[in-house]
Amino acid sequence: MKNTLETVEEQLYKLRKFRRHDDSEPTPYYFRDGKRKIHYVIVLHDNAIYNKEVLNKVMTYLDFMEFQGLEFEFEIGLMDTKLLYLKVHATDKVIEHFANMYDIDIHNAGHNYLAEHRWNFRLTELTRQDGDVFRREGKPTSCEIILIVHKILSDPLTFNEKEIEGLNKMIKSGYIKDAFPLHDGVWQWTEARQQYLNDRQILSKYWANFGALYKAQPINLVEKYFGTNVAFFFAWFEHYNNMLCLLAVIGTSLVVMNSFILMNKREGLLIEICRASNKTFICPMCGDGECAFIPISKYCETTKLEFAFTNASAMLSVFIAVFISVIVKIWRRREGSLKVRWNVQHSEEEYKVRADYKIKNPYTKISKLTGKTEYYTPLRIKILRYSVTYFMVVLSIILITLGVISLIVMKIWMTDHLDPEDEPKRTMRSCLIYSVSQVIFIKIFSYLYIGMSQWLTTKEVPKTEKAYDDSVIYKIYLLGFMNNYLPVIYAAFVSDNTGLAGRDRCLPNGCGLTVAIQIFVVVFIKCVGRLVSIGIYQSLRDSRFAMLQTSTVSDTKMYIPTWEKEYYLSNPDKMFLNLEFFEMMIQFGYISFFGAASPLIAIVAFVCNIFDLRFKAVRLLCKSRRPVPVMAMGIGSWNKVITFISYVSAVTNILILMLHTRFIHLWVYSMYESVSEVGYLDYFYSRYAVTDLHPKKQEEVPDNITECLYSGFAYPPGHSRKYEKTDVYYLILVWKFGFMLIAQNVIAVFVAAMYFYFDDTPRRVQEQLHREKLYAKELRLKLLEGKMQMNRSIRSDQSAKSGKSAKSTKSKRTSL
């Protein structure tokens, strides 16, 4: 290429002239010759091209890429004539050469013999057990070609004594506007038999399709088309949702069972509350607002609801604590199997130094390992950078805590100023409003800390891409953990009944029902709101693009080429998978930490995820550009997050067992109090003298009322130790800690046994790999033996010929 402005102008003029009277679309997905397939597209802006400095930079870059073996073809944009598209093609010879250079095994088809067992109703033509339709045909896949081309374009090198920047640096510097790989073809299904279906069409029918909601994912074809990073994400999503199905069934069944118990058999505390006289009042729960004495019988319906939600919480909390560890272990085994299947079990992490690290760290030293010069960050600079990060993270946590406190104050104020006679509806309304406000706060603050996490990590200047991604992941999850769970932790473990008259901010039976409603509302709004908002956004985007495309076609009388259509699709950057993982881990945390307190959130999350999985598939396959594939060896640092969730889940579920279940209270009652004929009401509630209340709370005392009830175990007013904790309180406390220790040890023993007996890679997979190694070893020995026999036969032939020649020479001498 000639590095002159006239050359570019002449080329642009020729292309415009060539396409001026062409009413048909250029060859889709190929160069104009119809033979060379487009692997990548580079987008330039004519304002940048007509700048001499930028032009020289771009032309030097393209010259180097041509020297590497890449081929280009120019096209002018139709929807925006200021854009210039460079179609990129790599020949088979170039792919073969750079595959060896980048250590990408393009001839290994993986281990397709590893079958996956599924129910028949979930199987499709792509996931049947009678064969694998994704077997390699002796040539690299389009995903591998794109990966190699991207590496060629992105690697900075020296050419003709000039430093050639990589593609990402060229885009960041403004020399190139954008770049992206092209899809294999259209996604719309083609019924004509004479046309071959591409992988994108097959995926659109059997994967990115809401008609396949209950079908298994063709995860191997997803890996073949998008690469292992996307495939591992959807593999985890499917595994998580399959496990969530069992939790959803169990949680919903428990609520239904408790509802049947309520309809058919009412006894104990519930029947005493519902049949209590109108002269049995709850002590007023108020702050600065109006106070009122509410008959305890008005809490009959809320007590029934709480029974339906929390009656089996003890059993469910222990089950969830164990089951979450089972989910993690099964995933590790599935991940290990997929690594073998996709041939990445022996891949090495890429520790290439980031370009920003070299620019912002001009310090070099001699490496003790390699003896070569390498870039490094001095300790004082590293301490300064990380000090800023820690300060901003701590400041963000403080701001989140203040926000949660403000929400709590708002809830208390709202409860106090609503009509006190409208109890318990007043408490339920304030709980719903508080939950909706919590979701709004979570969404608003999430936009702040996600951007801040990336900005802080950029300022830290990590050395490698893996270090950058890990740092972003840990910051986002830490701040997301505080933002999402802190209000629920307060409601579940802090704001429970304090055991003091008039201080209760929950219902008389405790905070179990309000916590269940709060968690349910938060999970429901987050799930449904996310789907609805993304659907609306995508519809508006599609409508805008359709209008722009229609206008362009009517003006130019030409069809929009495929590379230009895909340029206007949404761009999935390198953080899109991490953000999707983050949302999923937050939901996983809600179910793991608080699933026993709100059993119905599992069914909400399960139904939502069924649609969300296909929604994500449709967006990625049909509504987005093709992401640059990454040959990942699993889900990376998210495995550590999952393990952390399993550990915290054991703690939170034990706390729920202690604080939000009546299992221990009822057990102590049946063992010690039932023989004394103490009623449930007198057992669970203590009495408080009205005259001992605050003067403001005595203003609305009903006639002939001398005492009111409050939740707790304390001596009555006439006792010598009035309002002090009774022996039953301490007995229950001892049994709670005893059950906590028993449950923790049972969970720990079970998890330890599971991790001891089951490896991360299934035994059948290990056996198959062992047989494969033995077979390869035998094959090498046979080849070596064959070569040795061939060498021996060659030597024997040579010795025989030399013997014959010696005899003939001797006979000739004798005759002479």
Secondary structure, DSSP 8 states (H G I E B T S, - for coil): ---SHHHHHHHHHHHHHHHTT--S---TTB-TTSSSB--EEEEEEHHHHTSHHHHHHHHHHHHHHHHHTEEEEEEE-SS-TTEEEEEEEE-HHHHHHHHHHTT--SS----TT------GGG--TTT-SS--TT---SS--HHHHHHHHHHHHH--EEETTEEE--HHHHHHHTSS-EEEE--SS--S----TTS---HHHHHHHHTS-GGGTTS---HHHHHHHH-HHHHHHHHHHHHHHHHHHHHHHHHHHHHHHHHHHHHH---HHHHHHHT--TT-EE----SSS----EEGGGGHHHHHHHHHHHTTHHHHHHHHHHHHHHHHHHHHHHHHHHHHHTT-TT------B-HHHHHH---EEE-TTT-SEEE---HHHHHHHHHHHHHHHHHHHHHHHHHHHHHHHHHHHHHHHS-GGGTTHHHHHHHHHHHHHHHHHHHHHHHHHHHHHHHHHHHH--SBHHHHHHHHHHHHHHHHHHHHHHHHHIIIIISS--SSTT---SBTTBSHHHHHHHHHHHHHHHHHHHHHHHHHHHHHHHHHHHHHHHHHHHHHSS---HHHHHHTSB---TTHHHHHHHHHHHHHHHHHHHTTTSTTHHHHHHHHHHHHHHHHHHHHHHSB--------SSSTTHHHHHHHHHHHHHHHHHHHHHHS--HHHHHHIIIIIGGGT--HHHHHEEEEEGGGS-GGGGTT--TT--EEEEES-B--TTSTTTTSB-HHHHHHHHHHHHHHHHHHHHHHHHHHHHHHHS-SS-HHHHHHHHHHHHHHHHHHHHHHHHHHHHHHHHHHHHHHHHHHHHHHHHHHHHH-
